[in-house]
Amino acid sequence: MSGYELAAYEPGQREDYLRLLRDAWGDAALSSAEFDWWFSRNPEGSLMSVAFDDGRVIGVAAHSIYRMALGGGRRPATFSVHATTDPVARGRGIFVGLERKHEEEAKAKGAAVVLAFASAPTAPLFVGPLGWTSIAKLRVWARPLPRISLRRGGAERIERFEFDGDAAAGWPNHIVRSADYLNWRYLDSPRDYVAYRSGDGYAVLGHKRHRGRPIALVADLVGPVRPLLRACLAGVKPRTQALFALPGLGQRAAYASCGFVPTPMSLDFMGKPLAGELDIDPQSWRFTLGDTDFF
């Protein structure tokens, strides 16, 4: 017997959810303000659940709902995010139980696929009992810093995104970059993001601490790579040690020309179909660091 029960998350469990995230991730966990922003303000909504044992919350999990361009059409999809189990309750199938619950709920909402960037502990659970498919290991690149200061050239600061449609309409399968999505994901975030415009494109620069080190990241980039990367490099704060990015197909030469090199880090991208098929060709997908819940 599992000895636990699963239930939909309720606002009264907010502190329990935050407690378990802090226990698992320490300073890298969501803050209270980030928790409310991520789960309450996403334009497409979220699925959230908890696991109980004798009235105590021992597991939490969520799926963020996004509109995605999939196979030439637009469909909802969900991403598994911000899940953990109390250390004293691990090995009881709680993570798998929570994920199965969310898969059923995502299918009921019309989601075409469920996706994740799996951590090392969760990857075997996704591809094992949950029956997911590993699609690609996406290599993270970095530009070591400090460096000489740069000017942003023709790039200008974006205060709000205002446009119709999908800014990344030419990409393969991807999260739809609508103005509502970009404003929520970056400009309304309590995290440290700033956006720049160059020509018909934009880039989003973020700052955070990673394992105690101040780093920056190219959270999103759509459009001419080199001028947008130069804008990000010019916007990096003093004492930042490195600028990280996730180059797309055909962009590596441009990143290399701006001083970026591959790192040992990669994102373990995987998924499962809910309606129809899952495209398992790595070249059929396009993501940036801001598409993950890690950044």
TAQUI-V450378 format. One record per run of one state. SS is the DSSP state (A for helix, B for strand, O for the rest). FROM is the first residue (numbers start at 0). LEN is the number of residues. If there is no record, write none. Layout:
BEGIN
ss->(SS/SS)
from->(FROM/FROM)
len->(LEN/LEN)
END
This chain:
BEGIN
ss->(O/B/O/A/O/A/O/B/O/B/O/B/O/A/O/A/O/B/O/A/O/B/O/B/O/B/O/A/O/B/O/B/O/B/O/A/O/B/O/A/O/B/O/A/B/O/A/O)
from->(0/4/8/10/28/31/40/45/53/55/70/72/85/86/89/93/108/112/118/119/127/132/144/155/158/172/175/178/187/191/198/200/210/212/222/224/235/241/245/251/257/260/273/281/284/285/288/291)
len->(4/4/2/18/3/9/5/8/2/15/2/13/1/3/4/15/4/6/1/8/5/12/11/3/14/3/3/9/4/7/2/10/2/10/2/11/6/4/6/6/3/13/8/3/1/3/3/4)
END
